[in-house]
Amino acid sequence: MSINKLGDFDDATYTLECDRCGNEAEETFSAFYDAVTWKKDKSNGWISLKTKDGWIDVCPKCKKPDKI
């Protein structure tokens, strides 16, 4: 999964990681759905792609057409 949980319960933070290159978004999030919402905002450049194996999250660098 490319949204990673760090810590436990009340102290948890979430990070977004590219499933292709491992690059992490600079933002950290206090809730899982905050990370999902941020990722879905097209101005951030991240996208989710459905593959034959499931969904992957891709950073702006890796989403270029020659990489998809």
A tleap script that builds the chain and sets N, CA, C and O, in Angstrom:
source leaprc.protein.ff14SB
mol = sequence {
  NMET SER ILE ASN LYS LEU GLY ASP PHE ASP
  ASP ALA THR TYR THR LEU GLU CYS ASP ARG
  CYS GLY ASN GLU ALA GLU GLU THR PHE SER
  ALA PHE TYR ASP ALA VAL THR TRP LYS LYS
  ASP LYS SER ASN GLY TRP ILE SER LEU LYS
  THR LYS ASP GLY TRP ILE ASP VAL CYS PRO
  LYS CYS LYS LYS PRO ASP LYS CILE
}
set mol.1.N position { 0.846 -1.181 0.000 }
set mol.1.CA position { 0.000 0.000 0.000 }
set mol.1.C position { 0.881 1.229 0.000 }
set mol.1.O position { 1.913 1.256 0.671 }
set mol.2.N position { 0.493 2.228 -0.730 }
set mol.2.CA position { 1.348 3.395 -0.863 }
set mol.2.C position { 0.984 4.532 0.082 }
set mol.2.O position { 1.633 5.578 0.058 }
set mol.3.N position { -0.025 4.354 0.901 }
set mol.3.CA position { -0.244 5.289 2.007 }
set mol.3.C position { 0.199 4.530 3.248 }
set mol.3.O position { -0.414 3.539 3.643 }
set mol.4.N position { 1.267 5.013 3.849 }
set mol.4.CA position { 1.885 4.307 4.961 }
set mol.4.C position { 1.492 4.937 6.287 }
set mol.4.O position { 1.459 6.161 6.414 }
set mol.5.N position { 1.199 4.108 7.265 }
set mol.5.CA position { 0.862 4.571 8.604 }
set mol.5.C position { 2.099 4.483 9.475 }
set mol.5.O position { 2.751 3.441 9.549 }
set mol.6.N position { 2.415 5.582 10.132 }
set mol.6.CA position { 3.549 5.633 11.052 }
set mol.6.C position { 3.018 5.929 12.442 }
set mol.6.O position { 2.302 6.914 12.629 }
set mol.7.N position { 3.346 5.113 13.403 }
set mol.7.CA position { 2.872 5.311 14.769 }
set mol.7.C position { 1.582 4.541 15.035 }
set mol.7.O position { 1.100 3.785 14.192 }
set mol.8.N position { 1.041 4.755 16.231 }
set mol.8.CA position { -0.154 4.038 16.652 }
set mol.8.C position { -1.270 4.993 17.046 }
set mol.8.O position { -1.028 6.037 17.652 }
set mol.9.N position { -2.461 4.631 16.705 }
set mol.9.CA position { -3.706 5.270 17.106 }
set mol.9.C position { -3.632 6.802 17.082 }
set mol.9.O position { -3.529 7.391 16.006 }
set mol.10.N position { -3.682 7.452 18.242 }
set mol.10.CA position { -3.747 8.919 18.312 }
set mol.10.C position { -2.491 9.605 17.800 }
set mol.10.O position { -2.548 10.759 17.375 }
set mol.11.N position { -1.360 8.913 17.833 }
set mol.11.CA position { -0.094 9.517 17.402 }
set mol.11.C position { 0.254 9.185 15.957 }
set mol.11.O position { 1.353 9.502 15.503 }
set mol.12.N position { -0.662 8.551 15.224 }
set mol.12.CA position { -0.362 8.095 13.869 }
set mol.12.C position { -0.267 9.256 12.891 }
set mol.12.O position { -1.008 10.234 12.984 }
set mol.13.N position { 0.653 9.126 11.962 }
set mol.13.CA position { 0.729 10.014 10.806 }
set mol.13.C position { 0.795 9.120 9.566 }
set mol.13.O position { 1.174 7.951 9.637 }
set mol.14.N position { 0.419 9.699 8.444 }
set mol.14.CA position { 0.360 8.952 7.194 }
set mol.14.C position { 1.214 9.648 6.147 }
set mol.14.O position { 1.247 10.876 6.065 }
set mol.15.N position { 1.904 8.845 5.349 }
set mol.15.CA position { 2.707 9.373 4.255 }
set mol.15.C position { 2.262 8.716 2.953 }
set mol.15.O position { 1.735 7.604 2.946 }
set mol.16.N position { 2.483 9.420 1.868 }
set mol.16.CA position { 2.126 8.922 0.543 }
set mol.16.C position { 3.410 8.576 -0.198 }
set mol.16.O position { 4.295 9.421 -0.331 }
set mol.17.N position { 3.519 7.346 -0.679 }
set mol.17.CA position { 4.720 6.858 -1.347 }
set mol.17.C position { 4.389 6.354 -2.748 }
set mol.17.O position { 3.412 5.632 -2.942 }
set mol.18.N position { 5.210 6.740 -3.719 }
set mol.18.CA position { 5.041 6.283 -5.103 }
set mol.18.C position { 5.340 4.793 -5.183 }
set mol.18.O position { 6.371 4.325 -4.699 }
set mol.19.N position { 4.412 4.048 -5.807 }
set mol.19.CA position { 4.599 2.609 -5.959 }
set mol.19.C position { 5.611 2.248 -7.039 }
set mol.19.O position { 5.991 1.084 -7.166 }
set mol.20.N position { 6.043 3.213 -7.803 }
set mol.20.CA position { 7.034 2.942 -8.858 }
set mol.20.C position { 8.458 3.229 -8.390 }
set mol.20.O position { 9.338 2.379 -8.531 }
set mol.21.N position { 8.693 4.420 -7.832 }
set mol.21.CA position { 10.075 4.806 -7.503 }
set mol.21.C position { 10.340 4.917 -6.006 }
set mol.21.O position { 11.495 5.027 -5.594 }
set mol.22.N position { 9.286 4.889 -5.183 }
set mol.22.CA position { 9.470 5.003 -3.737 }
set mol.22.C position { 9.530 6.430 -3.233 }
set mol.22.O position { 9.674 6.650 -2.031 }
set mol.23.N position { 9.422 7.414 -4.132 }
set mol.23.CA position { 9.427 8.820 -3.742 }
set mol.23.C position { 8.254 9.096 -2.798 }
set mol.23.O position { 7.146 8.616 -3.036 }
set mol.24.N position { 8.488 9.864 -1.733 }
set mol.24.CA position { 7.424 10.234 -0.814 }
set mol.24.C position { 7.006 11.678 -1.031 }
set mol.24.O position { 7.835 12.547 -1.299 }
set mol.25.N position { 5.705 11.918 -0.911 }
set mol.25.CA position { 5.202 13.290 -0.957 }
set mol.25.C position { 5.762 14.041 0.247 }
set mol.25.O position { 5.997 13.443 1.297 }
set mol.26.N position { 5.975 15.336 0.103 }
set mol.26.CA position { 6.514 16.136 1.197 }
set mol.26.C position { 5.509 16.310 2.329 }
set mol.26.O position { 5.896 16.524 3.478 }
set mol.27.N position { 4.239 16.221 2.012 }
set mol.27.CA position { 3.184 16.364 3.005 }
set mol.27.C position { 3.092 15.113 3.879 }
set mol.27.O position { 3.329 14.002 3.406 }
set mol.28.N position { 2.747 15.298 5.151 }
set mol.28.CA position { 2.341 14.194 6.013 }
set mol.28.C position { 0.922 14.504 6.471 }
set mol.28.O position { 0.493 15.658 6.458 }
set mol.29.N position { 0.202 13.469 6.874 }
set mol.29.CA position { -1.220 13.622 7.148 }
set mol.29.C position { -1.576 12.992 8.485 }
set mol.29.O position { -0.976 11.998 8.896 }
set mol.30.N position { -2.555 13.577 9.157 }
set mol.30.CA position { -2.968 13.055 10.460 }
set mol.30.C position { -4.064 11.998 10.330 }
set mol.30.O position { -4.373 11.307 11.300 }
set mol.31.N position { -4.653 11.867 9.143 }
set mol.31.CA position { -5.696 10.873 8.911 }
set mol.31.C position { -5.502 10.250 7.534 }
set mol.31.O position { -5.059 10.917 6.598 }
set mol.32.N position { -5.838 8.967 7.418 }
set mol.32.CA position { -5.701 8.247 6.155 }
set mol.32.C position { -6.454 8.957 5.031 }
set mol.32.O position { -5.921 9.142 3.937 }
set mol.33.N position { -7.693 9.352 5.309 }
set mol.33.CA position { -8.505 9.963 4.246 }
set mol.33.C position { -8.020 11.360 3.852 }
set mol.33.O position { -8.336 11.839 2.763 }
set mol.34.N position { -7.255 12.016 4.729 }
set mol.34.CA position { -6.626 13.283 4.335 }
set mol.34.C position { -5.581 13.012 3.252 }
set mol.34.O position { -5.448 13.788 2.306 }
set mol.35.N position { -4.845 11.919 3.392 }
set mol.35.CA position { -3.852 11.542 2.377 }
set mol.35.C position { -4.541 11.181 1.062 }
set mol.35.O position { -4.067 11.554 -0.011 }
set mol.36.N position { -5.654 10.458 1.144 }
set mol.36.CA position { -6.406 10.090 -0.057 }
set mol.36.C position { -6.922 11.343 -0.768 }
set mol.36.O position { -6.798 11.467 -1.987 }
set mol.37.N position { -7.497 12.265 -0.004 }
set mol.37.CA position { -8.027 13.507 -0.575 }
set mol.37.C position { -6.923 14.319 -1.232 }
set mol.37.O position { -7.114 14.839 -2.332 }
set mol.38.N position { -5.777 14.439 -0.583 }
set mol.38.CA position { -4.650 15.198 -1.128 }
set mol.38.C position { -4.185 14.564 -2.433 }
set mol.38.O position { -3.910 15.265 -3.407 }
set mol.39.N position { -4.096 13.220 -2.451 }
set mol.39.CA position { -3.646 12.504 -3.646 }
set mol.39.C position { -4.605 12.721 -4.817 }
set mol.39.O position { -4.171 12.836 -5.963 }
set mol.40.N position { -5.894 12.778 -4.532 }
set mol.40.CA position { -6.901 12.947 -5.581 }
set mol.40.C position { -6.942 14.357 -6.147 }
set mol.40.O position { -7.471 14.564 -7.240 }
set mol.41.N position { -6.394 15.333 -5.427 }
set mol.41.CA position { -6.346 16.716 -5.905 }
set mol.41.C position { -5.347 16.787 -7.054 }
set mol.41.O position { -4.142 16.665 -6.832 }
set mol.42.N position { -5.822 16.980 -8.256 }
set mol.42.CA position { -4.981 16.931 -9.457 }
set mol.42.C position { -3.837 17.945 -9.441 }
set mol.42.O position { -2.839 17.747 -10.133 }
set mol.43.N position { -3.960 19.024 -8.670 }
set mol.43.CA position { -2.901 20.034 -8.634 }
set mol.43.C position { -1.628 19.497 -7.981 }
set mol.43.O position { -0.563 20.094 -8.142 }
set mol.44.N position { -1.711 18.391 -7.252 }
set mol.44.CA position { -0.534 17.802 -6.614 }
set mol.44.C position { 0.274 16.933 -7.558 }
set mol.44.O position { 1.434 16.624 -7.284 }
set mol.45.N position { -0.341 16.532 -8.683 }
set mol.45.CA position { 0.378 15.764 -9.692 }
set mol.45.C position { 0.394 14.261 -9.479 }
set mol.45.O position { 0.894 13.536 -10.339 }
set mol.46.N position { -0.128 13.767 -8.374 }
set mol.46.CA position { -0.170 12.332 -8.121 }
set mol.46.C position { -1.395 11.734 -8.791 }
set mol.46.O position { -2.417 12.404 -8.945 }
set mol.47.N position { -1.289 10.461 -9.193 }
set mol.47.CA position { -2.444 9.761 -9.760 }
set mol.47.C position { -2.497 8.334 -9.213 }
set mol.47.O position { -1.489 7.780 -8.774 }
set mol.48.N position { -3.690 7.762 -9.252 }
set mol.48.CA position { -3.869 6.338 -8.961 }
set mol.48.C position { -4.155 5.649 -10.286 }
set mol.48.O position { -4.967 6.122 -11.081 }
set mol.49.N position { -3.485 4.532 -10.513 }
set mol.49.CA position { -3.674 3.772 -11.742 }
set mol.49.C position { -4.121 2.360 -11.401 }
set mol.49.O position { -3.586 1.733 -10.486 }
set mol.50.N position { -5.102 1.865 -12.141 }
set mol.50.CA position { -5.527 0.486 -11.958 }
set mol.50.C position { -4.710 -0.394 -12.892 }
set mol.50.O position { -4.650 -0.158 -14.099 }
set mol.51.N position { -4.090 -1.398 -12.321 }
set mol.51.CA position { -3.304 -2.358 -13.087 }
set mol.51.C position { -3.968 -3.734 -12.950 }
set mol.51.O position { -4.945 -3.880 -12.215 }
set mol.52.N position { -3.456 -4.711 -13.635 }
set mol.52.CA position { -4.016 -6.061 -13.525 }
set mol.52.C position { -3.848 -6.628 -12.116 }
set mol.52.O position { -4.558 -7.555 -11.726 }
set mol.53.N position { -2.907 -6.069 -11.358 }
set mol.53.CA position { -2.645 -6.536 -9.991 }
set mol.53.C position { -3.322 -5.687 -8.923 }
set mol.53.O position { -3.212 -5.996 -7.736 }
set mol.54.N position { -4.017 -4.629 -9.315 }
set mol.54.CA position { -4.665 -3.737 -8.343 }
set mol.54.C position { -4.297 -2.292 -8.598 }
set mol.54.O position { -3.777 -1.949 -9.660 }
set mol.55.N position { -4.567 -1.457 -7.631 }
set mol.55.CA position { -4.306 -0.027 -7.760 }
set mol.55.C position { -2.911 0.317 -7.297 }
set mol.55.O position { -2.406 -0.259 -6.334 }
set mol.56.N position { -2.276 1.278 -7.999 }
set mol.56.CA position { -0.985 1.821 -7.579 }
set mol.56.C position { -1.078 3.338 -7.561 }
set mol.56.O position { -1.856 3.932 -8.308 }
set mol.57.N position { -0.283 3.956 -6.708 }
set mol.57.CA position { -0.193 5.412 -6.639 }
set mol.57.C position { 1.124 5.836 -7.257 }
set mol.57.O position { 2.175 5.263 -6.969 }
set mol.58.N position { 1.054 6.853 -8.116 }
set mol.58.CA position { 2.207 7.245 -8.919 }
set mol.58.C position { 2.473 8.747 -8.741 }
set mol.58.O position { 1.557 9.566 -8.820 }
set mol.59.N position { 3.741 9.086 -8.501 }
set mol.59.CA position { 4.146 10.480 -8.309 }
set mol.59.C position { 4.208 11.215 -9.655 }
set mol.59.O position { 4.161 10.584 -10.711 }
set mol.60.N position { 4.314 12.542 -9.614 }
set mol.60.CA position { 4.366 13.318 -10.860 }
set mol.60.C position { 5.508 12.896 -11.794 }
set mol.60.O position { 5.330 12.877 -13.012 }
set mol.61.N position { 6.660 12.562 -11.243 }
set mol.61.CA position { 7.809 12.172 -12.061 }
set mol.61.C position { 7.545 10.872 -12.830 }
set mol.61.O position { 7.934 10.743 -13.991 }
set mol.62.N position { 6.891 9.925 -12.185 }
set mol.62.CA position { 6.665 8.607 -12.782 }
set mol.62.C position { 5.406 8.520 -13.619 }
set mol.62.O position { 5.196 7.515 -14.299 }
set mol.63.N position { 4.567 9.534 -13.591 }
set mol.63.CA position { 3.325 9.448 -14.363 }
set mol.63.C position { 3.464 9.895 -15.801 }
set mol.63.O position { 2.486 9.872 -16.547 }
set mol.64.N position { 4.652 10.301 -16.208 }
set mol.64.CA position { 4.851 10.703 -17.597 }
set mol.64.C position { 4.468 9.549 -18.515 }
set mol.64.O position { 4.712 8.391 -18.175 }
set mol.65.N position { 3.873 9.837 -19.671 }
set mol.65.CA position { 3.348 8.780 -20.553 }
set mol.65.C position { 4.324 7.655 -20.873 }
set mol.65.O position { 3.905 6.507 -21.016 }
set mol.66.N position { 5.602 7.952 -20.987 }
set mol.66.CA position { 6.559 6.897 -21.303 }
set mol.66.C position { 6.808 5.959 -20.122 }
set mol.66.O position { 7.420 4.903 -20.284 }
set mol.67.N position { 6.333 6.344 -18.936 }
set mol.67.CA position { 6.526 5.526 -17.746 }
set mol.67.C position { 5.276 4.732 -17.385 }
set mol.67.O position { 5.350 3.810 -16.573 }
set mol.68.N position { 4.130 5.071 -17.970 }
set mol.68.CA position { 2.865 4.428 -17.590 }
set mol.68.C position { 2.659 3.171 -18.406 }
set mol.68.O position { 1.653 2.483 -18.237 }
savepdb mol mol.pdb
quit
